[in-house]
Amino acid sequence: MQKRFVLNANAQPRSPLRKLLALVVAVLMFALLLMFSAVVLVILLVVGIIAFAYVWWKTREVRRLMRMMRSVATPEARRAAQASNDSVFEGEVIRVVDPIDVK
């Protein structure tokens, strides 16, 4: 004996009114989804702007000090700072250990 399962075997074909109702419901669901995604996007945008403004406000004193120090620095200090950043120190280290210290 073989059993066959057919989805909606005894169901009547859908009427045009049911098809139209399904289409209207689908369009309304899509519009609702679009509306909620727009709301979420606006919320994320507002939170991002608030976070940027907070960081900008908290770092304003540091930025002011950096501008002031850049304008106050002498040409010799600028050259020394640039030279110290460009130079590389290489060499060897020889460590001498006394036999008394080793145990």
Buried (B, 14 or more C-beta within 10 A) or exposed (E): EEEEEEEEEEEEEEEEEEEEEEEEEEEEEEEEEEEEEEEEEEEEEEEEEEEEEEEEEEEEEEEEEEEEEEEEEEEEEEEEEEEEEEEEEEEEEEEEEEEEEEE
